[in-house]
Amino acid sequence: MLQVRRHAWRALPLLLLLALYWPGLTTYFYQDDFGWLNLHRDVYSWRDVPSAIFAPKAHGNIRPLGENAYFLLLSSWFGVHPLPFRICAFLTQMANLLLLGSIVERPTASRAAAFTAQILWIASPGLAAAMSWTSIYNQILSAFFFLLAFHSMQRGRSMLHWIAFILGLGALETNVVYPALAAAYALLYARPRLKPILPMFAVSALAVFTHFKLAPLSAAGAYALHFDTGMLATLGHYWMLALGPSRLAAAILTCAAVTLLVLQFRARQWTGLLGLAWFIIVIAPYLPLRDHQMDYYLAVPVIGLTIIGASAAVSQWPWKAGSIACAALYLATCTPAAWTITSWHHDRAARIEDLVQGVAEIHAAQPGKIILLSGIDNDLFWSGLADVPFRVMKIPHVYLAPGSESHIAGDPAFITRYAFPSALALAALEDGRAVVYEFNGSVLRNATARYRAQAPALWKNEPPRFINLGDPLYEPYLGPGWDAATDGFRTLRGAATLRIAGPRSANDRLVLTVFNTPEPQLSVRVDGQNLPAQLLSRSTGTWELTVPLPEPLTSKPEIQIELTNTGRDPLRFGFAQLIPS
């Protein structure tokens, strides 16, 4: 019984984690989650596994453990059921809290300091998104390997230290900065340990070189890197964000932290300085991302602030009274913010769950029907439909009803891909192959009869500007030469044709999307005229080719395209689309 009492304080933070973030256990999938869940659909044999785990994925990220293996394994075992994913996230974070407590207890020799660090981390709004959104599990796993490696270094466990460091590189690319953090600790507390850490810098450099070699930097967009003085402003933004939503409270806490660091420096106490180094070193990889500043990027760096707060817990009176007041101020402002973030993620995902489960019920009751959706608002589209959840659930032929896409903000060329062409919808409604359901925010209601009566007046019987070659529903627009559609693709081995709407202006161009292939070798003829196919963009496993269309074609309501594969490898086509230049 005495042993239980001695260690009871270790269990309390775990219970507080559950008390604050319990909605995260029941949060459904949304947004990027569906993209990652689709990963196992691209694995057809064991030969595909290495590529699925190690190849660069979205935005060129290489995260074999933090995303690829995590989603691939759990989705293979449990399918589209979020609870196992959420349990995994909570168990990992519980391990993180135990590691953090043990790490802080060593230099401070204080259980109170260890407990303080754990509680401050739990309350951080930067942690809230990671506890609520499955796609952000990589942050929690990154923290685990940071803490495990650091804990091992403190205790002189060299082999485990290296293993945790190497595995951390597979959780999140920001773990490359770990050697700098380990070196900071060695310089402050254990100079002899610095020399064994130095080879880690070479490993991190190799990891950075390999990453940029396999996944080149984005030159533009939200993920473009900006190495300039603006990084200091970004650092200041993250510092204030880490201290909570109240600007006044953040300013007070900043002044308190500076005062504490000065006092500790004069007393040659280094725990607070270690915390500051942790924050700056771990947030550093995010500072060049000027246009993509996210609260969940703070999940691991904020550990440094908790170490600063923990170091204040062992100060003497009257400074201890001030540290208690600062901790209370932080908890009073940050805990409600963390709860609000958790509730927002849970409620947002609940709408997606209502929609997805509703469509699943319709499909189960009418398995052969084309399902057309109306009433889909902007947030629902971008948080759910844009990442094709129905492919994960093996529910084919789910589209926006024609015209519904006009209510969604964003690139029309992208959003159009999700709307069923009006000519095909008219025919499918007329012969009973399609149903229309309207989403009212929580429930799907059958609106087929109303749309069947109104559709001839609402929808134009005209050729589509977008052809989904991987969907058999578009076969009326395809000529001979194509293989049968398989799992969202259609293979071209020799020559084949398709029909699409004619360009509306001289600015329109034809864009062809080819998946999972070496660089496509392709010749294109449009209405008998040879036209050049140029590379528009390339991302992981995807090539987009653009074909400029001559002005005389603008007078034609429909054009015929002949594609010839001039290379040795079959080409797997996804889309053909007309978009403005």
N, C-alpha and C positions, 0 to 999 in steps of 0.2 A: 504493500500500500504506500509506503514511504517513497519507493521508486516512482510510482504512478504520480504522486503529488509533485515530485521533483521535476518531472517532465511534462506536467499538465500544461505549462505555459506554451509549450511547442504546439499543442493542438488548438489552442484558442485562435491564432491567426487563420488556421485552416477553416474553422467554423465561421469566422468573420468574413472570409472570402465567399463562402457559400451564402451567408446572410445578405451580402451586398449584391452579388452577381447571380443569384439563383435563376432569374429569367433567362440568363445566357445558356442554361442547361436545356431549355426547351425552344431556343431560337431556331427557326427553320433556315434552310439554305436561301441565299439570294445573291444576285449579281455575279461576281467572279466565281462563286462556288460552283455554279452549274458548268462553267467552262472547265474547271478542274475535274468535276465529276465525269465529264465527257471523256477524260483522258483514257479510261480503261476501254472505251469503245474503239479506240485506235490500236489496241493490242490484240492481234489475231493469233500470235504464237509466241513462244519464248524468245524467238529472234527479235521481236519488237520491243521486248522489255528494256534492254539497255538504252535504246533511243528514247523510250517513254520516260525513263528516269533521269538520264543525263543530258539529253539534248536541250538547247535553249528553248524556252517557252515564251509566254506573253512578255512583251517589252524587252525580250532578250535575256530574261532572268534565267540563271542556272541554279536551281535549288532542289537537288535530288532528294533531300530529306524533308525540308520545310514545306514543300508543296507536292512534288511529283510522287514520291513513295507514299507519303501520307494519304493523299487522295486515292492513289491507285490501289493501295492495299485495302483501306477501309471501305471504299466503294465496291471492291471486288467481294469483300466478305459480307457487307451489310447493305449494299445497294443504296437506294436514295432514302436512307433513314438517318436523320441528323444526330440522334441521341448518342451513338457511339463516338462520333466526331467530337461532340461537346464534352463527353466524359473524358476523352483523351486530353482535351485542352485543359480541363479543370485539374486532372491528376498531374499533368506536367507543371501547372502553375503551383500546385501544392508542393511539389518537389522543389520548385524554385524558391518558395518562401522558406522552406527548411534550410536550403543551402544558404540563402541570404542571412538568416539568423545565425547560422554557424560561422559564416564569414565575418560578420560584424562583431560577434562575441569575442573573436580571437584578439584583435588589436585593442578593443575597449575593455576586455575582461568584465563585461557587464551584460547580464541577461536583459536588463531594462533597455539597454541600447539596442540589443538584437531585436527585442520585441517592438521597440519604437520604429526601427527600420522596416519591419514587416508590415506594421499597421499603416505607415505612411505610404508604402508602395501599393497596398490594397486600395487605398482611397484615391490614388492618382487617376485623373480622367484619361491620361495617356494609356492606362492599362485597360480601361473599360471596353474600348472597341475590340481589343484582342480577346477579351472574355466573352464577347457577344457575336463576333463574326468569324465563321469558320475559315475563311480565306486568310485571316490574319494569324492563324496558328503559327506561322513561321516566326512571328515576333516572340511568342512564348517559347518556342523551341530554341530560338537564338539565345534568349535569356538563360535557358537551361544549360546550354553548352558554355556560355560565358561564365556562369556561376560555378559549374562543375569544374571547368579548367582552373578558375581562380582558386576555388576551394582546394583542389589537388595541389596547386603550386604552394599555397600556404602551408600545407602539411608535408611537402617534400615528396609527393608521389609522382615521380617523373613520368612514368609510362602512362598513367591515367591522365596526367596533365596534357601530354601530347595527343592522346586519343581524343580527348574532349575538344581540344583545339582543332584538330583535323575534321572531326565530325561537324563542328560548328560551321566550318566553311560550306558544308552541304546544307545547312539549315537556312542561312541567310548570308548574302555576300558581304554584308557589313561586318561580319565576324573577322574579316581580315585585319581589323584594327586591334584585335585582342593582344598581339605582342606588345603594342605600345602601352596598353593598360597594365600588362604584367610587368613591363619594364618600369613603369611609374611606381608600382608597388615595391619592386626590388630596390629602386633608388631610395625610397622613403624608409623601408623597413629591413631589407635583407640584401645588401649589396652583393654578397657572394652568389646569389641566385640570378644575377643579371646575365652572366656569361652563358649559362645554359639556355637562356631565353633568346639570345641573338639569332640562332638559326631559324627561329620562327618567323623572323622578318623576311628571310629569303623565301620561305614557304608562302607567306602572304603575297609577296611580290610576284611569285610564280602564279598564284591563284588569280591575281588581278590581270596579269598578262594573258593568261589562258581565257579568262572571261571575256576580255575585250577582243581577243583574237576570234573566238567563236561567235560572239554576239557584239558586233560593232556598236559604238555609241550612237544614240539618236542625235541627229543634227538639228532637229527642230521639234516643237511640241512640248508637252508637259514634262517629258522625261529627258529633255536636253540638259546637259550640264553647263553651268556658268561659273567659271573660276575667276571671280572678281571680288571687289570690295563689298558687293551686295551680300556675300556670305556672312559678314559680320552682322548685318541687319537680320538675316535669317537666324543666326545664332541667338540674337536678342529676342526675336519672336518666339523661338522655342523655349528659351529660358522663362519668359513671362507666362507662356502657355503651360509650362510644367508646374508653375506655382499656383495655377487655378484660374477660374474665370473672372475673379475680381481684380481689377487693375490696382486698386488701393491695397488690397491684401498682398498682392504680388510685390508691390513696391516696399511694403513694410517687411516682408519676409526676405527680400533682397538685401535691405539694409542690415537686418539681423544676421544674415548669412555672411556678409562682408565683415561685420564686427566680430563674429565668431572666428572666422578664418584668421583675422589679424591677431586676435588674442591667442589662438592656438599656435600660430607661427612664432609669436614671442615666447611662448612656453615650450616651443619645440615639440609640439604634439601634431601629428600628421594625419589623423583620421579625416578631418574635414577637408584637407587638401587632397587626399585620396578620392573623396567623394566628388570634388570639383573636377579632378582629372578624369574620373569615370564619365561624368556627364559630357565634358567637352570632347573626349576621345571617341566615345560611342556615337555621339550625334554628328561628328565630323563628316561621315560619308553622305549624310543627307543635306548638308549645307549647299552644295552646288545645285541641288534640285530646287531652284528658285521658284519655279512655276508648279511645283507639286509638293506643297507643304501640308502634311497630314498629322492629325493628332496622335494616331497610333504609332508614328515613328518615335514617340517618346517612351514607349513601353519599356525598353531596355535602358536608354540613357537616364531616365528618371531614377533608376536605382542609385545613381550618384547623389542625387538630392536627398534620398532617404538616408544615405550614409552620413551626409552632413548633419541632418536632423538627429540621427542616432548619436553622433559625437557630442551634440549639445546636451543629450540626456545624462551624460556623466560629468557635467560641469558642476561647480560648487555654487552654493547659494551666495548672492542673490541671482547669479546667472542662470541657475537651474529654473527659477521661477519664470524668467524670461523665455527659456526654451519651452517650458510647458505652455506658456501663453501662445507662443508661435505655433507649436504643434496643434493647439486647439483651434487657432485661426485657420491653419491649413486644412484641418479636418472639417471645420465648419463650412468652408467654401468649396472644397474639392469633393467631399462625399456626396452632397446633393447633385453636383455636376456629373459624377461618375454614374449615379443612379439614373439621371436623365438620359445620358448617352446609352446606357444599357437598355432602358425602356424604349428608346427611339429605335434602336436596332431590332429589338424583339418585335415591336409593333409593325415596323416596316416589313420584316420577314413574314409576319402573320398574314399580311395582305397577299404576298406571293404564295404562301401556303394555301390560302383560300382559293386562289385562282388555279394553281397547279392541281390541287386535289379535286377541284370541281371539274376540270378538264379530264382528269383521270377517270372520274365517275361517268362522265359522258361517253368517253371512249369505251369503257367497260360495258356500258349499256348499248352502245351503237358502234361496234368496233370497226365497221367499214366506212364510216362517214368522214367526210372532210369537215373539220370544225373551224368555223369562222368566228372571230371574236370582235365584239364592238364594246365601246365604253372603256377602253384601255387608256388611262391617262398617262401623262408624261413620266411621272415617277415610277408607276407600275411597269411601264415598258422598259425603262433603263435599269431598274432594279431586278427585273425578272425576265421578260421575254427576249431581250437583246442577247442573252447568253444561252439561248436555245435549251431551256429546261426539258422540253418534251423529247428531245433526242436522247437525253439521259434515261428517260422513263420508257423509251421505245414506243412512243405515241406518235405516229406519222400524221402528216397533213393537218397541222394546226397553223392557221394564218390569221392575220388581221383581216377583217371584212374590208372590201374595197372602200376607200374613202376614210377609213378610221385613222390612217397614218397621218392625215392632215392635222390632227390634234396633238401631234407629238413634235416637240422641238428637237432640232438636231439636223444633221446632214441628210437631206432628202434622199440622196443616192443610197445611203445606208439603210434608212428606215423603209424605203420602198421594197427592199428584199423580204420584208416580213408581211407584206400585204399581198393577198391573192389577186391575180389579174382579174379585172371585171368581166372580161369575155368568158374566162373559164368559170368564174363564180356564177354568172348568169346561167350557163349550161348546166352546172352542177346542181343549182337550186331547182331548175326546171325539171330535171329528171330524178330528183330526190337523193342525189349523192352527197349533198352538203346540208349542214345545219348551221344556224347562226345563233349564238348566245351572247347576251349583253351582260356585262359585269357592272353591278351597281355599287361596288366598293367592298363587298363581302360575299355576294352570292351571284352565281351565273343563272340568268333567266333565259328561257327559250324564246327567241324572237324570230324564229324561222318563218312563221306564217306572215308576219308583218313585212319582213324583208322580201319574201317571195312576191307579195303584192306590190311593193314599192320599187323593187330592184330595177325593172325595165326603165323606169323614169330616172333612177338615181345613177345607174351604172352604164357606161358606154361600152358597146360591143366593138372593141378595138384591140389590135395586137398589143401585147405587153412590151414595156421597155426593159423588163428584167426577166430572164429565163433561169430558173433553178434546174440545171441539168441533172442534178442528183435526185430530183423528185419525179416519179413516173407520171404525176399529174400534168407535167409540162410536155409530155410526149407528142401532143398534137402539133407542137411547133418544131419538132425534130424530124430530120430526114434520115435516110439510111446511113449506116456506117458506125453508129454508136453501139458500144456494149450496153447491156442492161444496167440500170441504176442499182448501185450496191452501197448501202450504208451512207447515203448522202453524196455519193460521187458517181460519175459516169466516165468510163475510160475510152480514150481515143487511141486506136492503134494505127490506123491508116488515114483515110479521109472521111469526113462526114459533114452534113449540112444542118442548119437550123434557120428558123425564121424569127424575126424580131421587128418591132415597130421602126419605121423610118425616123431619121433624125428630125427634130423640130427646128433646128437652126444649124448654121455652119459651125457653131461652137461645140456641138455634140460630138462625142467620140465613143467608140466601142471599147469596153473594158472586159477582159477575159481573166478569170481567176483559175489558176492551176495549183493543185495541192500535192505535197509530198513527192517531189520529183527533182532530179537535177534540172539545170536551166533548160526550159522548154525550147525545143527546136520546132518552129511552127510557121507555116505560110498561110496567109489569109486572102480570100477573094470575096469581095462584096458585090453582088449583082454582076458577076463576071469580071470584075476589075481587081487586079492584084494590088494589095495595099500593105505597107510595112507594119509589122507588129513590134512595138518598142516596149522596153521594160519601164513600167510605171513605178512599182515599188516591190520590195522583197522583205518579208518577215519570216519568222521561223516556219519552214515547211510550206510557205505560200508565195506564189509569184502572181503579180498583177501586170498584165500586158495591156497596152493601150493601142488602139488603131484609129488614127484620124480619118474622118469620113469626108469625102469631097462634097462641095456645096450642092451639086445637082441632085443628090440623094434626098435633099430636104423636101422635095416635091412628092416623094413616094410615101404612102401610108405604111408600107411594109417592105423590108429588104431581106434578101437571102444571103446567108453567110456560109462559105465553104471553108472548113478548117482542114489542113493537112499536116499530120505529124511527120516531120522530116528527120526526126532523130530515131535512135534505136530503142529508147525506153518508152513504154506506154505513158500517156499523159492522163492524169486524173483531173477531170474538170469539175468545177463547182458551179460557177455562174458565168452568164454573159449579160451585159447590161449597157444601156446607153446613158451616159451622164454628161453634163456640160463641162467644158474645159475650165 
